[in-house]
Amino acid sequence: MLRFILIRLGQAIPVLLAIYTITFFMVRLSPGSPFSEERKVAAHIIENQKAYYGYDQPVHIQYFTTLFRHLKLDLPPLTSHPGLTSADIISEAFPVSLELAAWAILIALLFGIPAGVLAAARQNTALDYAPMSLAMIGICLPTFVIGPILALVFGIWLQWTSISGWSSVQDRILPSLTLGLFYAAYIARLTRGGMLEILSSDFVRTARAKGASEFRAVVVHALRGGILPVVSFLGPTLAGLITGSFVVETIFQVSGLGRHFVQAAFNQDQSLILSTVLFYATLIMLANLAVDVLQVLLNPRLRLS
């Protein structure tokens, strides 16, 4: 197991270098400049700004300089937030995105797994069709559609919750529901598929033949193997919840890392974009590695292979 983890970590290094290189040149080739402002600024002031941030150097010098500074975690100052580095922004905003993702994954599991188990246990009945129809609707509706609908109904018409900010418990309800319900739909369908396969297995039929109740056959004998597809899905899901929440953060004015990333793209802040992309890429790789290890722990046959 330790050798497997070390190999996967070693494989991550060239991947991160490729991601850094592609992102760096995409930012440099994109139109615009971090020093273009609506108000007129004297040319010598702009030149001084470029020299301070290293933009007066050739591109290849900038590439290696920025790369080495990231490797040493000596991050350059931000053009969009003078006096701050990307480490300051990430340390401040990431806990917000992480908390939002944690609430969303909790909602997704609480709604998705019971719905999938119920649909599999009552296959081809109303208790199967109803949750799977809702899951299909949830899959078809992206978060930028679900979010405004929830804000309109529960925030404006019914006035049950707030629709912006991240300071109180009420602020967390709608963003968490928007993200959580979207992924709950996928988890429900994956759980149903996994459970149907396990429920038709010999060991489950044997348990039923020995007199096990339907509840025990489903929950005790079948559920552990039935949720394996969900476990495989959780790695990319957790990474997607953290890295792809910028739409929800923008809709509900949540000051998370995704919202800062969008603003950095608009402001052409190269340092913040590179740092955020590398941070996100590292998270995705670690999440996928954790899921692989968890799969081996849940299914010992994978360890032999």
C-alpha positions, 0 to 999 in steps of 0.5 A: 500500500505504501509503495502504491501511494508513493508511486501515485505521488511521484506520478503527480509531479510531471502532471502538476508541471504540465498543468503549470506550464499550460496555465502559464502560457494560456494566461500570457497568450490571453488578451489584456493586461493586469495593468490596463485600467480605465483611468489614464496612468503615466507611462513611467508608472506602468513601467515601474509596476511591470518591473516590480512584478517582473513583467518586464522580463522575457517570457521564459525568464518569467516562466522559470522565475515564477516556477521556482518561487512556487516550488519554494512557496515564496509567492510573488505579490498580487497585481489585483491585491497589492500587499497580499500574496496568493497564499493569503487569499487561499488561506482566507478563502479556501476554508469557506469553499471547503465548508461549502463542499462539506455541507454539500457532500453531506446533503448529497449523501443523505438524499442520494444513498437512501433514494438509490437504495429504496429504488433498487429494493423496490425495482419497477415500482412507484418507489423506484420511478419517483426518486429516479425521475427526480434524480434525472431532473436534478442531473439535467438542471445545472447549478446555475439554474437550480441556484436562482430558482431556490433563491427566488422561491425560498429567499424572495417569495417565502423569505425563509432564508437569506440569499447572499453572504456567508456569516450565519447559518441561514446564509449556508442553506441555499448554496449548500442545497444547490450544490448538494442536490445536484450531486445527490442526483448522480449518487442516487442513480449510482447507488441504484445501479450498484445495489441492483447488481449486489442484490442479485448476487449469490451471497444475498440470495443465500442470506435471504434463503437462511431467513434474513429479513429484507431490511437485513439483506439490503442494509447489512449484506448488500449496502457495503458492496452496493455503494462502491460505485459511489465511493469511486464517484466521491473523489472527483465529486469532492474535488468538483465541489471544491473547485467547481463551486465558483458559480454557486459562490458567485450567485450567493455572494460567497467569498470562497476561493472559486469566486476569487479565481473568477475575479483573478481571471477577469483581472489577469492576475497571473500569480493568483491564477497559477497558485489557485490552479496548482492548489486545485490540481493538487487537491484533485489528485489527493482526493482521487488517491484517497478514494483509491485507498478507500476502495481497497479497504472496502474491497480486499480483492482489489489489494490482490490485483 
